[in-house]
Every structure is written in C-alpha cells, then in structure tokens.
Amino acid sequence: MKPTKILFFLVIVILTSAFFIFDFHQYLTLDTLKLKQADIESYRISHPYLIVVIYGLIYVVVTGLSLPGATILTLAGGAIFGGIWGLVIVSFASTIGATLAFLAARFLFRDVVKQRFSSRIKVINEGIDKEGSFYLFTLRLVPLFPFFMINLAMGLTTIKVRTFYWVSQIGMLAGTAVYINAGTQLAKIESLSGILSPKLLASFVLLGCFPMIAKKIVSLIQLKKVYKNYKRPSSFDNNLIVIGAGSGGLVTSYIAAAVKAKVTLIEKHKMGGDCLNTGCVPSKALIRSAKYLSQIKRSKEFGIKQATVDFDFADVMERVQSVIKTIEPHDSIERYTELGVDIIQAEAKIISPWEVEVKTTEGIKVLKTRSIVIAAGARPFIPPIPGLDKVDPLTSDNIWNLRQLPKRLLVLGGGPIGCELTQSFARLGSQVTQIEMLPRIMIREDPEVSEMVMNRFKQEGVDLRLEHTAKEFVIEDGEKILIAEHKGKLVKIAFDQVLVAIGRVANVKGYGIEEMGISLSPRKTIATNAFQETNYPNIYACGDVAGPYQFTHTAAHQAWYAAVNALFGQFKKFRTDYSVIPWSTFTDPEVARVGINEQEAKEQNIPYEVVTYGLDDLDRAIADSENHGFVKVLTQPGKDKVLGVTIVGEHAGDLIAEFVLAMKHGLGLNKILGTIHIYPTMAEANKYVAGVWKRKHAPARILKWLGKFHDYRRGD
Ligand SMILES: Cc1cc2nc3c(=O)[nH]c(=O)nc-3n(C[C@H](O)[C@H](O)[C@H](O)COP(=O)(O)OP(=O)(O)OC[C@H]3O[C@@H](n4cnc5c(N)ncnc54)[C@H](O)[C@@H]3O)c2cc1C
C-alpha cells in the first residue's frame, strides 16, 4: 500500500475507533432522540439554517465512515424537519455520505482486490458495466441489504461515480421516505424494528425486483419482435446446421455428432477453410522451407565451411500444396461423414431462424433446424487505396498460387501474417520491403520483442519502412510504384508485386444475415453474447466471423461453446472462457504469448513484477546455435502467480504451453520450478525463469541467519 493510502486508512481507523471509544453511539438511539426532541426543536427554531448544516454534516460523516446510526439519524430528520424537508435533506446527506464511503473503498482497496482476484473481478465488472445500475437500484430499494456494505462493495467495482450517485439517490428515496414519515410521528414509535412491517418489507422487495423483472419483460418482447416475422416449423430435419467447414465449423459439427445430434455442415468452398487451405498450414509449410534456406546460409555457425543450395521456387510452392494434401484427410468429407456429420457442398443462406437454403446441383433445398452455428470465417481486408486494384494485389488467399518468386515484393502490414510472409519471401530470395504505418512491427507485443524481430529482419535484408502510410499506387514507365507518406513527406517505393496483409474482415454479407437483422459488433463481426449466441438465441456464431480473436485454436475453443449451448442451452448454458488465450507468430525468432505483457499491464494499470531469462544462457540453445531470445514472465507482486508470459526464440510457440497450463490451472512459478525438465531442452528455460523469480524473492534475512548457523557448525 502507498503511504498516502496507509495514512488515509489510519485516519479512518482513528475516527471510527473514537466513535466507539467515546461512546458516541449512545447519542444515536431512539430513547436519546425522544429525550432530546424538545431541545433539538427549540434549537431548530433559534438556528433554522445552522441546524441543517450541522445535521447534514453529522449524517455525511456517519454514513461516510460506515458507522451505525443512519436509521436513527433518518428518523431524526423526519422529527426535526418534517416530511418534505426531512426527505430532501436526508436524501442528499445520505447519498453524499454513501458516495464518500464508496470512494474511500475504491481508493483503499480496489487495486488490491483487482490484483488478488483479477479473473473473478473481471467477470463481475463485465456484469457491472452492462447492468450495474440495475443491480445497484435493486440493492438500494430492498432495505434488507445493509447500505454501508453496498457502498463498500460497489467501490471495488468499475461502476462510475456519477452512476453510483444518482442510482443511489433515486433507489434510496422510497426507504428514506418511510423512515422520515415515521420520524414525523416519533412519539408513537416504540422500536426501530416496528417501522418496517413484513408487508412493507415485501412491497420493497417487489419494488426492488421490478427493474429486473421489467428488463426481463423488455428482453422477452424484443425476442418476440426478433422472431415475429417467422413461423417456427413444427418439426426439424436437423438439431444443428453449421455454416462453414473451417476450424470453427468442423469442431462444432464434430461435437454435435459426438453427442449424437443430427448435424449438417455446409461448405461452399474447401473443407478445412482458411487454416488448411490458405492460412496456418501453407504459411507454416512455406516458413519451414524458408528456414531451411536460412540455415544453409548460416552453415559456418554449424561448423560447415560451405553449403550451397539449388532450388526452384515453384517446387517450394508445390511442397506447400503437398503438405496441404497430406493434412486434408483430417478435415475431409469422408472423415466427417464417418463421424456422423451430413456434409453439403454448397452455398448456405439463412432464410429464417430455423431454415437454411442451399443451392446444390440438384436444385434449391431448404433444411429445417432447431439451431444454427455460423462459422463463415473472414477474408483479407483490401484497403481503399487509390490505384491498388491496378497493381494486382496479392493476399493470403491467392499468394499460394505463385510459382514465380517476385523479384521485389512489397508487403503492406506489420502484423503476424505480414511478418511471417515478409521473412519467408526474403529468405527465399525476394527483395522484400515491408511497410508499417506505426513505429514498429508486431505492435501488440512489448517493444523489445518487436526490436528483436526487426533486427533479425534487417540482418536478413528486409527493407523495413516504419511510419510509412500507403497513399497511392501508380504505374510509371511500366513500373509499379507505391507512394507512401513518411513524416509529412511523400516517398516512392518501386516493386514488382504487392502483398496486402493489413488485417482480416469477417464474412458477414451475402448469406442472409443482413436480411435477418443479425446484429454486428462495432468491429463488424457477428455480435455474440458470452454464450456465442447472436440476437437470435437459436443462432450462434464462432471463429473469425465472431471474433474477437482470429486464430484456429480460438475458433475451435468457441466452437465447443457454440455447439454445446446450441444443443443443450435450454438446460444449461456455458460462458466462453477467455481467461487464458495463447498465440504465436511464427517468425524467426518465434514470438509466443499468453496473458498480459508489460505494455498491457501498464495500460490497464495492473500491478506486476517482471522476471526475464535470456536464452543466450541456455545449454540447448547454445548447442543448437539458437542462443537468442528470452522468456519474460509477469507475476503478481510478491506472489508466484503468473499474469502473462512472452517467449521470443526457437520453438517459443511450443515452450509457452507449460505456462498456458500453469495459468489455466492456477499453478505458480514455484510449481514450475519444482518440476523436472529434461536436460538439455529448450523447455528448461521455463524452469530457469522460475528460478530467477525464486532468487529475487529469496528470504534474505533467513538466509543470513542460515549462514550464521553454518558458520557456527563449522566452529567459526
Ligand atoms: C496466412 C495466415 C496464417 C495464419 N496462421 C495461423 C496460425 O499459425 N495459427 C492460428 O491459430 N491461426 C492462423 N491463422 C488464422 C486462422 O486461419 C483462422 O483464425 C481460422 O481459419 C478461422 O477459422 P474459422 O472456422 O473461423 O473460419 P474459416 O477457416 O475461414 O472457415 C470459414 C468457412 O466458411 C465457408 N463459408 C463462408 N460463407 C459460407 C456460406 N454462405 N455457405 C457455406 N460456406 C460458407 C468458407 O468457404 C470457409 O471455408 C492464419 C490465417 C492466415 C490467413
């Protein structure tokens, strides 16, 4: 805790202790109030304004410090100021006091709570962001919940101060009015418990639940509205129809078939989608060939005087296709048919929440289904840069058709796809210029990560153009030219072919979702809730079409939730778990990450400690001449709990798996340190970084005493 917080906490403790030590509580009882009523009344007559200030201040201090006595003070408000003025004064004083208590809790404890219970508090805050005012209003209306606890608990969430204030003021009005009214007839009150009769309490509970009930009703009406133009069939051909046989669609249908549902998978192009045909598989196959070439170039590092290669780019690209062919059976029609999935090769169009139309060679067919999962994927984004269409841009969709190596390749984009292909083509012999409008490539990673990759790119001959924004493509004397803006000046870059790799957009058009009014997110993906449900609760979406991640493994992960919720959601729904999402960029050095990195920790104000282990120290990395890179771990301050890991180096994508497991199952660095790792492997780096953390947290004082103990044992 910071000194200012400690000081503030001490002030609160002192004031609270003084209240009890000096027994101020005795003044806040019903008997005292009745006894002193006449004196207070005469003071009110002689000092009509001052009494409002004094009373208001006392009220604010009592509620602000969460001291007992607010009920008596409210009664007193009614007794002193009467119904209307009592209500006004108490309403403001109680809300200001509550807000001060809320702010104090936020100032003192929110960071600690956020740090200790980060994943749980994240879920609570997501709920608060969406429906916080409803929750608060309900809690305020039902006087069963102690107000001081609500103030303190809400302070730990992300609810806005303004929202807290006005919802509290309105929410507390009804309860306040009851006590103020009772206060106006103070003489008749025998005990505090008598003020709220069970009947009155019940009506408050009802009133408190009203906003929630109203919200439920509104959402039911909205639901009815969504479905109102469609007639639900009395029976269905399918339990589930899945649109798209990429990673998301394949896993969805696999799960549905495994639990014996009748599932039809519709694919308009190639089984396996992007990952198999134009994404992960071809890119990794190309990376492998390119890496082989780079190792030949480095032959001296391995003790080999000279090694030469002779290769044809077309053969490399044919190898890429043969790799796809070898993997194809995993995603094939035959395999999935055998698993029990009906496959239709056609374009699907959703024509109602329960009907999907397919155009096959046999004509148009309409299939009826209880639920639909959309897994229609994404495609490369083509920016509206003037002249781009005249230079035949390559994308990750069509680059695999190349059989002639581009002499001068221009790559637009410094994200994962742009980087992987930049390096591969440079290693294959293209003169690659990579354009990035930001100051560094791989902007989501920590700066030293980008630095390491950029250094390698430069060593390998990539012409990196940072802070360059593509403005226009022109053809001058038959030569293709990019005009880019760099620090206010226009620069010209000549090239033979351009690869556009500046992001991917979800496929959200042309198959019925516009006509159906399926909602889109601000990122123009299909909007889904925590259960992968669209605004039609029987239509789900997963994978690139839904986002927010664009990876094969996240598509597959979401697919499980989409399938299970679509088939069994009426009984039990599961929220997609995004707590631990890993990914890797397969450049050389490889970059892998799970959880937050340092720049995210800073942006999100998450306290952290960082330990790094350099792979230049690792025996296996040295033996392999791959002694570069690092393992960087962020932990909770003073704890071994892992908040995030970045690995840069050989096989980073494989090495990170141990940390993914650790984070998912709450295993700290001590557990990794206590695990045997095979010598000599790259994986030992994980243990060594845990060792760095351990040394940093070694109990210095105990070790000093241990040293003395050993001295004594030696007879020193
Ligand atoms: C070059 C590149 C490299 C990549 N490398 C990696 C990597 O290393 N690791 C990783 O995790 N991810 C990687 N990705 C991302 C990964 O490929 C995607 O995240 C993944 O394929 C998404 O799967 P999906 O099922 O959502 O969509 P897709 O695989 O795109 O599948 C969607 C399918 O839906 C079909 N479809 C669309 N509309 C209709 C319709 N109306 N009717 C019938 N069918 C329809 C499409 O034809 C397509 O086959 C890479 C992507 C690219 C482009």
The ligand as a Gaussian input file, in Angstrom:
#p B3LYP/6-31G(d) Opt

LIG

0 1
 C       -1.778000     -16.561000     -43.733000
 C       -2.496000     -16.954000     -42.479000
 C       -1.806000     -17.620000     -41.493000
 C       -2.454000     -17.999000     -40.335000
 N       -1.744000     -18.658000     -39.378000
 C       -2.358000     -19.047000     -38.252000
 C       -1.645000     -19.761000     -37.265000
 O       -0.463000     -20.041000     -37.417000
 N       -2.298000     -20.137000     -36.142000
 C       -3.614000     -19.849000     -35.952000
 O       -4.165000     -20.198000     -34.923000
 N       -4.316000     -19.156000     -36.869000
 C       -3.726000     -18.754000     -38.016000
 N       -4.437000     -18.095000     -38.961000
 C       -5.853000     -17.778000     -38.693000
 C       -6.743000     -18.988000     -38.956000
 O       -6.538000     -19.463000     -40.254000
 C       -8.195000     -18.588000     -38.750000
 O       -8.317000     -17.985000     -37.499000
 C       -9.112000     -19.783000     -38.800000
 O       -9.013000     -20.409000     -40.043000
 C      -10.562000     -19.354000     -38.553000
 O      -11.412000     -20.424000     -38.704000
 P      -12.957000     -20.201000     -38.994000
 O      -13.602000     -21.544000     -38.909000
 O      -13.491000     -19.131000     -38.168000
 O      -13.039000     -19.647000     -40.484000
 P      -12.517000     -20.225000     -41.852000
 O      -11.395000     -21.168000     -41.676000
 O      -12.283000     -19.049000     -42.714000
 O      -13.732000     -21.051000     -42.408000
 C      -14.907000     -20.442000     -42.862000
 C      -15.518000     -21.296000     -43.936000
 O      -16.849000     -20.879000     -44.171000
 C      -17.141000     -21.033000     -45.529000
 N      -18.321000     -20.208000     -45.832000
 C      -18.448000     -18.875000     -45.692000
 N      -19.695000     -18.491000     -46.033000
 C      -20.363000     -19.596000     -46.390000
 C      -21.680000     -19.850000     -46.839000
 N      -22.546000     -18.880000     -47.004000
 N      -22.031000     -21.105000     -47.126000
 C      -21.158000     -22.123000     -46.969000
 N      -19.908000     -21.946000     -46.563000
 C      -19.513000     -20.710000     -46.259000
 C      -15.855000     -20.584000     -46.212000
 O      -15.770000     -21.087000     -47.509000
 C      -14.800000     -21.168000     -45.272000
 O      -14.358000     -22.430000     -45.699000
 C       -3.820000     -17.712000     -40.159000
 C       -4.529000     -17.067000     -41.157000
 C       -3.881000     -16.693000     -42.310000
 C       -4.660000     -16.010000     -43.375000

